């Protein structure tokens, strides 16, 4: 391939990189954007180029400019001046996937994805969980403060306590189910004894 061919070659899109950075699968992107998996697969492999509408949907989903998604611009910002939200920065800097953060905090994956994309703001409970998880203040997390403000030093303890509470709740539900099954068996045995006695 000579230099002239390179000039007219379409630049590869960044769908694969963005998916990797956000820790999402084709199935999850498809579910959240409404773009078929087969279409996304073609984009990811650079076999197809996203049409304008799909490029806009994907850029909005990942919080980047269309030019960045399409590999034309190296600046991921949407309007050249817009920075990542504090939550996006925290997620990116944590080097963890949204799925891992979701499992640790107990916040639903799709809900967390919406927060990360900026299409929803965390409710009070989830803002508290995320601020404790990342060790920042709630105002910083929500973008009301520009400077990073460290949260309480026991932030990770709170997350651990929440996980423990969830675990206890699951164990309680399991024990209750076992009790119900034992109760049924006990009733069956009593019924059999009554039939024998008759």
N, C-alpha and C positions, 0 to 999 in steps of 0.2 A: 504494500500500500504506500503510495507516494504522498507527499505533503498536500497536494491538491485534493486527494481523496479524504484526508483527515479534515480539511476545511469544511467539506460538505457532509461529513458524517454527523448524525444526530448524537448529541451527548447522552450518555446513559442517565436514566433517572435515578433518584436516590431512594426509591421505595424500600429496597432491601436494607439499606443502612438505617433508615428511619424506623423500620419495623424492629430491627435489632436493638437500636437505641431505646425504644419504648417497650421492648420485651413483649411484643404482640405477634400473633400468628396471622396467617392469611385469613383463617376462619374468623378470628376476632375482628380484623379490619373489615372484612366483608359484612359481618353482622352489624357493626357500628356505622358503616358508611352506605350500605345498600348496594355496593358494587359486587357483582358476582365473583366468586373465588377464581374461576377460570380466567376472567379478565385481569384480575389482580396478579395472578400467576404469570400471565404474559408480560405485564408491566415489570414485575419483579425480575424476570429473566431477560428483560430488555428486548423481548421479541415483538412487543407492541409499545406504542407511545400513547399515553393517556390523552383522551380528547379533552377539550377545554373544561367542560363541566366536571368530568371525573377528576381532572388535575386540581380544580378548585376545591372539590370535596375532600380529596386526600390532603391537600395543603392545609385546609382548615382543621382536619382531623389531627394532623401531626403538629399544628401550630407553627407552620413555616410558610414562606412565600412560595408561590407557584414556580417562580424562577429557580429557587433553591431545589424544590422537589424535582424539577425537570433537568437539573444539572447545569443550568445556564449561569447561575449566580452562586458564589461561595458563601454569601451571607444568608443564614437561615431566617433572618428577621422578616416579618411580614411586610412592613412598610419602610424598612430602612432605619427606622428610629425605635421601633417597638422592641423591647427586650423580652426575654423569657420572664414568665411570672415567677415569683419566689418559689412556688411549689414545683414548677418545671425545673428550676435550677437545683432545688433540693433533691428531686428525683434523679436528675442527670448526675449530679455530684455523688449521690449515694452509690452509683454503679449497680443498683439493684433493679430488677424488673418490677413493673407495676404489680404483677402477680405475687411476687415475694412480699412486697409492701402490703398488699391486700391481705395475704394470709397472716402476716404478723400483726396487723392492726385490727383485723376483723371487719374492715370496711369492704363492701362488695367491690369486685374487680371492675365492673362496668361503671359503678359510681365513682371510683377512684380515677378511672380513665376520663370520665367527664370533667372531674376537677382538674386533672392534668391538662386537658385540652382547653380549659377555660370556659367550657360551655355551661358549667354549673359551679356554684360556690359551695364550699362545705357548710353543712349545718353546724350548730354550736358543738354538738357532741363529737362529730367527726373532725372539726377544726381543732378541738382539744386533743383528740387522739393523735392527729398528724403533728401538731405542734410538739407534743411530748415525744413522739417517735423520732422527729428530726432534731429535737432539742432547741427549738426556736420559740419565740413568742407568737401568740395568735395574731396580733396585729401585723407582724412581719410576714407570717404565712399567708395572710389574706391580702397582702400588698398595701397595707395602710402605713407601714413604716418601711423606709428604704434601707435602713441599716440593720444588719443581722443582730438580733438580740437573743442571747442565750437564754434558754428556759431553765427551769429548776434542775438541779443536778440529779434529782431522783426520777427524771423523765423515763428512763428505761425501766425502772422498777414499776412504774405505773402500767406500762405496756405488758410487762411480765405478769402483773397482778390481773390484768384484764384477760390475758391468755389463760391463766390458771382458773379464773372464774368461769370462763367458757368451758374449759376442760371439766370442771366440777359439774357444770350444768349438763354436759353430755353424759357424764357418768351417772348422774341422777336419773336422766331419762332412760338410760340403759337398765338401771336397777329397777325402775318402775315397770318397764316392759317385762323384765324377768319375773317380778312379783305378780303381774297380771297373768303370765303364763303358768306360774305355780298355783295361783288361785284357781285357774281353770282345771288344772290337773287334780287339785284337791277336791273340787266339786265333782269331777268325774269319778274319783275313787269313792267318795261318799255315796254317790248315786249307785255305783256297783255294789257297795256294801248293803244298801237298802234293798236292792233287788235280790241279793243272796239271802237276806234275813226273811224276806216275804215267803 
